[in-house]
C-alpha cells in the first residue's frame, strides 16, 4: 500500500486542505477572529491547539475500550481540560508576554468544537496512532488558517511581521498607508471568506 493511500496518512492529510475544520466545518471561527492580529500570537495559539488536539485524541483512543459510554463526554472533557491547563501553564512560565496577549483564548481551547469533535467522533472509534495523526492534522489545518490570516492582517494592517517592520520606509515616503481596517475583526471574516472561496475553487479544479 502506498503511503498516500494508508488510513493513517489520510487521517493527517485530509483535514489540512480537503476537509479543513475552518473551511469545511466552520469550526474555531471565534478564536480565528480574536488572535490573528499578530502573527506570533496566532502561531503560538496554533501550536497549542494542535498539541492539545493531537494528544487528547491519542489519550482518549488509548482509553476508548475502558471508558463507560454514559460518562464518555465527562472523561473527554477531563482529558482535554488537563492538557489545556498544562499548555497554559507552560506559556505562562516560558512565554509570559504572549500568554498575556492571548488572554483567555488558550483556556477556551476546552470549548473549541474541533478538539471535542475529534475526540467524540474519531478517537473513540479508531486506534491511538491514527487518532493522534487525525488530531495532528486537524490542529495543523486549523493552525494554517490562523497563521495565514494573521500574516495578511499584520502585514497589511501594521506593515510588520512578528512585530518587526518589513515595509520599507520608502513606501511610506511615497504615500503608502497601512490598512487600519485589517486590525479589526471584520477583516478576519473577509479574509477567511476569501480563503474558503479559494479552497473550494482549487478543490473543484
C-alpha positions as a printed Julia matrix, in Angstrom:
205×3 Matrix{Float64}:
   0.0    0.0     0.0
   1.29   3.44   -0.93
   1.91   5.91    1.89
  -0.63   8.38    0.48
  -3.3    5.67    0.48
  -2.78   4.5     4.07
  -5.57   5.37    6.55
  -3.02   6.89    8.95
  -1.65   9.27    6.31
  -5.16  10.22    5.17
  -6.16  10.91    8.78
  -3.37  13.5     8.9
  -3.5   14.98    5.39
  -7.23  15.37    4.69
  -8.01  17.9     7.48
  -5.25  20.23    6.3
  -6.9   21.19    2.99
  -9.61  18.83    1.73
 -11.59  18.67    4.97
 -10.19  21.68    6.81
 -12.16  22.24   10.05
 -12.42  26.0     9.46
 -13.1   25.97    5.71
 -15.44  22.98    5.52
 -16.91  22.62    9.01
 -16.82  26.32   10.02
 -15.33  25.47   13.44
 -12.97  27.59   15.52
 -14.03  30.85   13.88
 -14.17  32.89   17.12
 -10.52  32.37   18.02
  -9.57  32.9    14.38
 -11.0   36.41   14.68
  -9.52  37.17   18.07
  -5.89  36.01   17.94
  -4.9   36.81   14.36
  -4.0   40.49   14.76
  -0.36  39.48   15.27
   1.47  36.59   13.65
   3.31  35.48   16.81
   0.12  35.09   18.88
  -1.55  33.19   16.03
   1.43  30.85   15.72
   1.52  30.11   19.45
  -2.24  29.54   19.51
  -1.95  27.22   16.51
   0.78  25.17   18.2
  -1.14  24.95   21.48
  -4.32  23.91   19.69
  -2.5   21.31   17.57
  -0.78  19.7    20.54
  -3.95  19.62   22.63
  -5.99  18.12   19.79
  -3.37  15.51   18.94
  -2.62  14.34   22.49
  -6.25  14.42   23.63
  -7.2   12.2    20.68
  -4.27   9.88   21.45
  -5.2    9.6    25.13
  -8.9    9.08   24.55
  -8.26   6.5    21.85
  -5.93   4.58   24.16
  -8.67   4.6    26.84
 -11.6    4.0    24.5
 -12.19   0.37   25.49
 -12.41   1.13   29.2
 -14.42   4.39   29.12
 -18.08   3.76   30.07
 -20.34   5.09   27.32
 -22.57   7.03   29.71
 -19.67   9.13   31.09
 -17.51   9.34   27.96
 -18.02  13.09   27.45
 -17.01  13.82   31.04
 -13.84  11.79   30.54
 -13.12  13.56   27.24
 -13.57  16.98   28.84
 -11.32  15.99   31.74
  -8.53  14.88   29.4
  -8.85  17.99   27.22
  -9.03  20.35   30.22
  -5.9   18.79   31.75
  -3.95  19.27   28.53
  -5.19  22.85   28.13
  -4.16  23.7    31.7
  -0.73  22.2    31.02
  -0.37  24.24   27.8
  -1.48  27.41   29.59
   0.99  26.89   32.44
   3.86  26.27   30.01
   3.02  29.51   28.19
   2.84  31.44   31.46
   6.2   30.03   32.54
   8.2   30.49   29.33
   6.25  32.94   27.11
   4.53  35.22   29.6
   4.11  38.21   27.28
   2.44  36.1    24.59
   0.33  34.41   27.25
  -0.96  37.82   28.35
  -1.79  38.76   24.75
  -3.69  35.51   24.2
  -5.59  36.2    27.43
  -8.46  33.72   27.91
  -8.25  32.18   24.45
  -5.84  29.4    25.42
  -8.23  28.36   28.17
 -11.11  28.47   25.72
  -9.49  25.66   23.71
 -11.53  23.47   26.07
 -14.7   24.72   24.41
 -13.37  24.53   20.84
 -15.59  22.2    18.84
 -12.63  20.85   16.86
 -10.98  19.27   19.91
 -14.17  17.77   21.34
 -15.42  16.76   17.91
 -12.3   14.75   17.05
 -12.36  13.04   20.43
 -16.04  12.12   20.17
 -16.35  11.22   16.5
 -12.9    9.84   15.68
 -10.77   8.88   18.68
 -13.46   6.72   20.26
 -13.61   4.52   17.17
 -10.02   4.38   15.91
  -6.62   3.14   17.17
  -4.26   5.52   19.02
  -1.75   6.25   16.24
  -4.43   7.02   13.68
  -6.3    9.17   16.21
  -3.1   11.04   17.04
  -2.48  11.76   13.35
  -6.1   12.85   12.9
  -5.75  15.27   15.81
  -2.43  16.48   14.46
  -3.93  17.04   11.0
  -6.99  18.88   12.31
  -4.81  21.06   14.52
  -2.48  21.78   11.61
  -5.45  22.6     9.36
  -6.84  25.0    11.92
  -3.4   26.45   12.6
  -2.66  27.02    8.93
  -5.77  29.21    8.67
  -4.79  31.17   11.79
  -1.25  31.79   10.56
  -2.38  32.76    7.04
  -4.98  35.21    8.33
  -2.53  36.69   10.86
   0.17  37.07    8.18
  -2.17  39.09    5.97
  -3.63  41.17    8.82
  -0.3   42.11   10.42
   1.42  42.8     7.11
  -1.32  44.98    5.63
  -2.55  46.42    8.92
   0.73  47.31   10.59
   3.43  46.77    7.96
   5.07  44.25   10.3
   5.66  40.51   10.72
   6.38  39.05   14.17
   6.48  42.66   15.37
   9.3   43.7    13.03
   8.75  46.32   10.34
   9.01  44.78    6.87
   7.53  47.53    4.71
  10.4   49.83    3.62
  10.24  53.43    4.78
  10.45  54.5     1.14
   6.93  53.13    0.61
   5.57  55.44    3.31
   7.53  58.35    1.85
   5.68  57.78   -1.44
   2.31  57.83    0.28
   1.76  54.18    1.25
  -0.51  53.79    4.31
  -1.22  50.78    6.49
  -4.78  49.49    6.32
  -6.1   50.07    9.83
  -9.23  48.1     8.93
  -7.1   44.93    8.9
  -6.67  45.25   12.66
 -10.43  44.87   13.19
 -12.35  41.59   13.5
 -14.46  42.12   10.32
 -11.23  41.99    8.29
 -10.59  38.47    9.58
 -14.1   37.47    8.47
 -13.43  38.8     4.99
 -10.04  37.08    4.71
 -11.45  33.75    5.91
 -14.28  34.09    3.39
 -11.79  34.67    0.57
  -9.72  31.69    1.72
 -12.83  29.49    1.75
 -13.6   30.6    -1.79
 -10.01  29.89   -2.86
 -10.03  26.45   -1.25
 -13.3   25.42   -2.89
 -12.11  26.74   -6.25
  -8.87  24.77   -6.05
 -10.67  21.6    -4.91
 -13.05  21.8    -7.88
 -10.09  22.15  -10.23
